[in-house]
Amino acid sequence: VNLIIPKDDRSGSASDAGVPQFIDFTMTDRLDMQTPVRGGLRWLDHEANLRFGKPFVKCAEADRNAILDDIAYPLRAASAFTQGAAFFTSMRDLVATGFYTSRMGIQDVGYMGNQPNNWDGCPAECLDHLGLKA
């Protein structure tokens, strides 16, 4: 998750925001997602073993990024990476959802919630355009 949303100068990483726990909860809540996610994680390990002789999590960050670069853009991914690209798209969606619905993610985008405002009704020029009177 931190390869998708790393820590930067504005906010913490996906892990800092609790995204792994969000994904764990989602997997227990959405049984239909368990098999695709497990399959995607296996795909990552298989690809890492082919390229680097070790599971994905034991690869150097540059090696992990090389694999992710091949699957991060589904429309540009080679046909050999179709399954990996589908998995990455789902995982990126999960990570982004988890992050941007967390307190940290909400602060990161500067969302302030619903704010009261003053509305004095439709402006006179709009009413005139519609042939209505104020």
Salt bridges, closest charged atoms under 4 A:
ASP32 OD2 - ARG30 NH2 2.86
GLU47 OE2 - ARG51 NE 2.83
ASP70 OD2 - ARG51 NH2 2.47
ASP108 OD1 - ARG10 NE 2.95
